[in-house]
Amino acid sequence: MNKGRKRSPLTIAILLLVGLFLAYREGALQFPSATTNSERSADSLYEGSQVVAAYQNRQSNVQVEGQGEIVHILPDDTQGSRHQKFILRINDSLTILIAHNIDLAPRVDPISVGDQIAFYGEYEWNQKGGVVHWTHHDPGGRHPDGWLQSHGQRFE
């Protein structure tokens, strides 16, 4: 190397860009995404949720707590025990069916598409996203009590 030789600003800029590119490619450097802070906090809330983990691991008979947005309200299931049914969006890639026993707990009312619902119940895996049931008190005391919460009111 020649002592006393200075590098041109263009050479320094090119070396800096190459270094940044290599750091980015190796994962040592990450740039923030274009999502807003509210989008990031909502995604963060759901990314680590128990439901997402149970779905990814194909687990059933798992007590889960979470929340989601109603995307579809289904007709009541009237075969056997009656159930109020609706679909919740947990995150951008997962929806679940809520099956709420209205013979043992009050109907969640009013609800509309777009409402946020919090829940605690038993998750059962299926390829469509899964089902959460046991969202009510167990009169026999053999199962953990579940609940649904909408508009500040808890239904159990």
ABEGO torsion letter per residue (X at the ends): XBBGBBBBAAAAAAAAAAAAAAAAAAGABBBBBABBAAAAAAAAAAAABAAAAAAAAGBBGBBBBBBBBBABBBBBBABEBBBBBBBBBABAABBBBBBBBAAABBBBOBBBBGBBBBBBBBBBBBAAGEBBBGABBBAAGABBBBBBBBGGBBBX
